[in-house]
Amino acid sequence: YNVVAAGDSVVHRQAVESLLWE
């Protein structure tokens, strides 16, 4: 389990959701 990778996944997901909901 990589904490840094998990953090990147959260940031990426939020960025994608923000594009989808734009």
C-alpha positions as CSV (number, residue, x, y, z in Angstrom):
1,Y,0.0,0.0,0.0
2,N,1.5,3.3,-1.1
3,V,0.2,6.4,0.8
4,V,1.6,8.8,-1.8
5,A,0.0,6.8,-4.7
6,A,-3.3,6.8,-2.8
7,G,-3.1,10.6,-2.3
8,D,-2.4,11.0,-6.1
9,S,-5.4,8.8,-6.9
10,V,-7.7,11.0,-4.7
11,V,-6.4,14.2,-6.3
12,H,-6.8,12.7,-9.8
13,R,-10.3,11.5,-9.1
14,Q,-11.3,14.9,-7.8
15,A,-9.9,16.6,-10.9
16,V,-11.7,14.2,-13.1
17,E,-15.0,14.7,-11.3
18,S,-14.6,18.5,-11.5
19,L,-14.2,18.1,-15.3
20,L,-17.2,15.9,-15.5
21,W,-19.3,18.3,-13.5
22,E,-18.0,21.4,-15.1
